[in-house]
Structure formats: structure tokens, C-alpha cells
């Protein structure tokens, strides 16, 4: 009988340790978001089709200043800018010479970049799950509570508690994987990076 009690107690302790270990990546994500004011990083973005094959890879720089400001500068193989500030998002396609301006409402606001920017309360907008590990990277899965969201879920990868990667699964069956490198946290970011002035001659569309 004593052996059975000891075994039961040991199993309960093991289950508690497993549960605590599973909570660590979620706590790390919350701690990272709460303590981060600015981010600068290089990124590699890979688009993957329904068959699981990569069909487009692009590179660039990512800038973030909380709350509410972010910028993606795509440099290869095409040039494009996505800039958010003052409740609006500018999408500038250099090749098309076209700028699209959108309000930062719930449809745009459910994007992963806004999630990082601090304008989206985590628990209010997502169901949060620990998703396991891959090498030194721990993954957290965020499932939007808003059924009108443009994506099914986003995975955020953390290495030693620092943002390292993201994976987005949209409603069209396409995966977007983003890998960050040369990440700098809470260092100075030029405020002018988040100001967009449309070049002369480009077509501008406001939605």
C-alpha cells in the first residue's frame, strides 16, 4: 500500500513538472512581449504551398517600436515596404509603383506583426498553446478567437526566451515561415523609419 501511495505521489509530481515545463515557453513569450520596446532584425521569409513545397523566398529587414509601429522592408527578390503607424498601414510595391493604405482595424490588426507591436492583448485575442520544441527553439501556438481573422494560427518560436521565428497558416492553406537573425532588442530605432511619404508618380489607393 505504501508503495502504491509513493508511486501515485511520484506520478503526480511528474505530471506537475511536465505541466510546468509546458508553461515555460508561454511565460517566455509573455515576458518577451512585456519587456520589449524595440526590435530590429534581418528576416528570411519562405512561402509554402498546399503541397508543402516552398515556392518563394524573400529577404529584408524588420523594425518595431511599441506600441503600434512596425516596418517590413523587403529587399530581395523584389522591393516592398509595409509600414504601420498612427492607426494606418501603408503597403508600397516598388515594381507596381502602387501604394495601398488601410486602417488598422481588426482585419489588419490580427496580423502577427501587430501582435508583436503591442496593440493586441494576447489572451483577449488568442487561445495560447505550447507547441513543443525543435532543437533549441520552443514554439507557442496562437489561435485567433476572431473567426474573421485572415489566418488560422500563428506559431512563434523562441530561443532562450528571444524571438527567433514565426510561422503563419492562412485561410487559403498557405504557410509563411519567417526566420529572424541579427536580432537587436531595446536598442535605438530611428523614428523616421515609421513615417511613409509616397514617391511622386505612384498610384495611391485608400481602403
C-alpha positions as CSV (number, residue, x, y, z in Angstrom):
1,X,0.0,0.0,0.0
2,X,2.8,2.4,0.9
3,X,4.5,1.6,-2.4
4,X,1.3,2.4,-4.3
5,X,0.9,5.7,-2.4
6,X,4.6,6.6,-3.2
7,X,4.0,5.7,-6.9
8,X,0.9,7.9,-7.0
9,X,2.7,10.8,-5.4
10,X,5.6,10.4,-7.8
11,X,3.3,10.4,-10.8
12,X,1.5,13.5,-9.5
13,X,4.8,15.2,-9.1
14,X,5.9,14.2,-12.6
15,X,2.7,15.5,-14.1
16,X,3.2,18.8,-12.2
17,X,6.7,19.1,-13.6
18,X,5.6,18.3,-17.1
19,X,2.8,20.9,-16.9
20,X,5.2,23.5,-15.5
21,X,7.7,22.7,-18.3
22,X,4.9,23.1,-20.9
23,X,4.1,26.5,-19.5
24,X,7.6,27.8,-19.7
25,X,7.5,28.8,-23.5
26,X,4.2,30.6,-22.9
27,X,5.7,32.5,-20.0
28,X,8.8,33.3,-22.0
29,X,6.6,34.7,-24.8
30,X,4.6,36.9,-22.4
31,X,7.8,38.1,-20.7
32,X,9.5,38.9,-24.1
33,X,6.5,40.9,-25.3
34,X,6.1,42.7,-21.9
35,X,9.8,43.7,-21.8
36,X,10.4,44.6,-25.5
37,X,10.1,48.1,-26.6
38,X,12.0,48.0,-29.9
39,X,13.2,45.3,-32.3
40,X,15.5,45.4,-35.4
41,X,16.3,42.3,-37.3
42,X,17.1,40.7,-40.6
43,X,14.5,38.2,-41.8
44,X,14.1,35.4,-44.3
45,X,10.5,34.7,-45.4
46,X,9.5,31.4,-47.1
47,X,6.1,30.8,-48.7
48,X,5.0,27.2,-48.8
49,X,2.1,25.9,-50.9
50,X,-0.6,23.4,-50.0
51,X,1.6,20.5,-51.2
52,X,4.3,21.6,-48.7
53,X,6.7,22.9,-51.3
54,X,8.5,26.2,-50.9
55,X,7.8,28.4,-53.9
56,X,9.0,31.9,-52.9
57,X,11.8,33.1,-50.6
58,X,12.4,36.7,-49.8
59,X,14.7,38.7,-47.6
60,X,14.7,42.0,-45.8
61,X,14.8,44.0,-42.5
62,X,12.2,44.2,-39.8
63,X,11.8,47.2,-37.4
64,X,9.4,47.5,-34.5
65,X,8.6,50.2,-31.9
66,X,6.0,49.6,-29.4
67,X,3.2,50.4,-29.2
68,X,1.8,50.1,-32.7
69,X,4.7,50.8,-35.0
70,X,6.3,48.3,-37.3
71,X,8.1,48.2,-40.7
72,X,9.0,45.4,-43.1
73,X,11.5,46.3,-45.8
74,X,11.6,43.5,-48.5
75,X,14.8,43.9,-50.5
76,X,15.2,40.5,-52.4
77,X,14.0,39.3,-54.8
78,X,11.6,42.3,-55.0
79,X,11.3,45.6,-53.2
80,X,8.3,46.2,-51.0
81,X,7.6,48.2,-47.8
82,X,4.9,47.6,-45.2
83,X,4.8,50.4,-42.6
84,X,2.4,50.9,-39.7
85,X,1.9,54.0,-37.6
86,X,-0.9,56.2,-36.3
87,X,-3.6,53.6,-36.9
88,X,-2.8,53.1,-40.6
89,X,-0.8,50.6,-42.7
90,X,1.0,51.6,-45.9
91,X,1.7,48.8,-48.5
92,X,4.2,50.1,-51.1
93,X,5.1,47.9,-54.0
94,X,8.1,49.4,-55.8
95,X,7.7,47.4,-59.1
96,X,4.0,48.2,-59.4
97,X,4.5,51.9,-58.3
98,X,1.5,51.5,-56.1
99,X,0.6,52.4,-52.5
100,X,-2.3,50.9,-50.7
101,X,-3.4,52.5,-47.4
102,X,-5.5,50.5,-44.9
103,X,-6.9,51.4,-41.5
104,X,-5.5,49.3,-38.7
105,X,-8.9,47.7,-37.9
106,X,-9.5,44.2,-36.6
107,X,-9.0,42.6,-40.0
108,X,-5.5,44.0,-40.4
109,X,-4.9,44.1,-36.7
110,X,-4.9,40.3,-36.4
111,X,-1.6,40.1,-38.2
112,X,1.5,38.7,-36.4
113,X,3.4,42.0,-36.8
114,X,0.7,43.8,-34.9
115,X,0.7,41.0,-32.3
116,X,4.4,41.9,-31.7
117,X,3.7,45.6,-31.7
118,X,1.7,45.5,-28.5
119,X,-1.6,46.7,-29.8
120,X,-3.2,43.3,-29.5
121,X,-3.8,41.9,-25.9
122,X,-2.7,38.3,-26.1
123,X,-5.3,36.5,-24.0
124,X,-8.1,38.6,-25.3
125,X,-7.5,37.7,-28.9
126,X,-5.8,34.3,-29.0
127,X,-6.1,30.9,-27.5
128,X,-2.5,30.1,-26.4
129,X,-0.9,26.6,-26.6
130,X,2.6,25.3,-26.0
131,X,3.6,23.6,-29.3
132,X,6.7,21.7,-28.5
133,X,10.4,22.2,-29.3
134,X,12.7,21.9,-32.3
135,X,16.3,21.9,-31.2
136,X,16.8,24.9,-29.0
137,X,13.7,26.6,-30.3
138,X,10.4,26.4,-28.3
139,X,7.2,27.0,-30.1
140,X,4.0,28.7,-28.9
141,X,0.8,28.4,-30.9
142,X,-1.7,31.3,-31.1
143,X,-5.2,30.6,-32.5
144,X,-7.3,33.7,-33.2
145,X,-10.6,33.9,-31.3
146,X,-12.0,36.1,-34.0
147,X,-13.3,33.8,-36.7
148,X,-13.0,36.6,-39.3
149,X,-9.2,36.5,-38.9
150,X,-7.2,36.2,-42.1
151,X,-5.2,33.3,-40.6
152,X,-5.9,30.0,-38.8
153,X,-3.0,30.2,-36.4
154,X,0.5,31.6,-35.9
155,X,3.4,29.8,-34.3
156,X,6.1,31.9,-32.5
157,X,9.5,30.4,-32.0
158,X,11.6,31.4,-29.0
159,X,15.3,30.6,-28.4
160,X,16.5,31.3,-24.9
161,X,13.4,33.5,-24.4
162,X,14.1,35.6,-27.5
163,X,12.1,35.8,-30.7
164,X,13.7,33.6,-33.4
165,X,11.0,32.6,-35.9
166,X,7.3,32.7,-36.8
167,X,5.0,30.5,-38.9
168,X,1.7,31.7,-40.3
169,X,-1.1,29.4,-41.6
170,X,-3.6,31.4,-43.5
171,X,-7.2,30.5,-44.5
172,X,-6.1,29.6,-48.1
173,X,-3.8,26.7,-47.0
174,X,-0.6,28.6,-47.5
175,X,2.2,28.6,-44.9
176,X,4.5,31.6,-44.3
177,X,7.7,30.9,-42.4
178,X,9.8,33.8,-41.1
179,X,13.3,33.4,-39.7
180,X,14.9,36.2,-37.8
181,X,18.6,36.9,-37.5
182,X,20.9,39.6,-36.1
183,X,18.1,40.5,-33.7
184,X,18.6,43.6,-31.5
185,X,16.1,44.3,-28.7
186,X,15.5,47.6,-26.9
187,X,18.2,49.5,-28.9
188,X,17.6,52.8,-30.5
189,X,15.4,52.9,-33.6
190,X,15.1,55.9,-35.9
191,X,11.6,57.3,-35.6
192,X,11.7,58.3,-39.2
193,X,11.5,54.7,-40.3
194,X,7.9,54.6,-39.4
195,X,7.0,57.7,-41.5
196,X,5.9,57.0,-45.0
197,X,6.0,59.6,-47.8
198,X,4.7,58.3,-51.1
199,X,7.1,58.9,-54.0
200,X,5.9,61.1,-56.8
201,X,4.0,59.5,-59.6
202,X,2.8,56.4,-57.7
203,X,-0.8,55.3,-57.6
204,X,-2.4,55.6,-54.2
205,X,-5.4,53.6,-53.1
206,X,-7.1,54.0,-49.7
207,X,-9.4,51.3,-48.3
